[in-house]
Amino acid sequence: MEIIAIGGGSVGVGETESIDRELISLAKTDRPHALFIPTASGDAEEYSHEFMAAYERLGCTVEVLKLYSGDDPRRIESADLVYVGGGNTKAMIALWRDRGVDDLLREHLSKGKAAGGLSAGALCWFRVGNSDWPQYEGIPGVNTARLDCLGLVDLVLCPHTRDEGFRLAEFREMMKSERGPGIGLDDGCAIQISGNRYRILSSMEGSVAHRIEWIDGSLDERIVEPCAEFRPISQI
């Protein structure tokens, strides 16, 4: 399993470029076929064009899978790498399950192919996410909430921990009822999962990961700096 989950940033202006290059390198081919899945943004045209321009500039051929327009999700089968865009994680996962996209993504990863994404496209791979879906549903006074995701990585994840002022505090509170540790990612920071190993990547100065766990009612929180070496996931 090869996944790079990015906490946030703009692909179009190059804020995540060094991380994007790492994801592209996992395809292990000279001109990878990248498939962009913008379900979380409602298949937003401008976002899709932004991604296509960025990844074509980095040496990929790019297609877009527009599920709301009725595209066949089996196009995932021919992709060298899959990139999932940001937006409403809850609505995205619901549509994926209805269209069988979740199973196709599992199959994609089981073949050793690369996948990744940003914000919603980072959360989706994990067991549980701290998601801003309540804002999309117009729930007054609620910024984020717990969301069950695909469960391919047995961790809890939160994006935008530095760049959205409410995120880190709400993530800490959510983690009180979650087993094990959770990882928060600043914009420009990513966690790379390679089999049963992980490392933290950064494309923006000062971007880090935040490890949060409640142990016997006490908060254990620490910064996880970017590191070139992989470590066992069991040691997070």
Secondary structure, 3 states (H helix, E strand, C coil): CEEEEECCCCCCCCCCHHHHHHHHHCCCCCCCEEEEECHHHCCCHHHHHHHHHHHHHCCCEEEECCHHHCCCHHHHHHCCEEEECCCCHHHHHHHHHHHCHHHHHHHHHHCCCEEEEECHHHHCCEEEEEECHHHHCCCCCCCCEEEECCCCEEEEEECCCCCCCCHHHHHHHHHCCCCCCEEEECCCEEEEEECCEEEEEECCCCCCEEEEEEECCEEEEEEECCCCCCEEHHHC
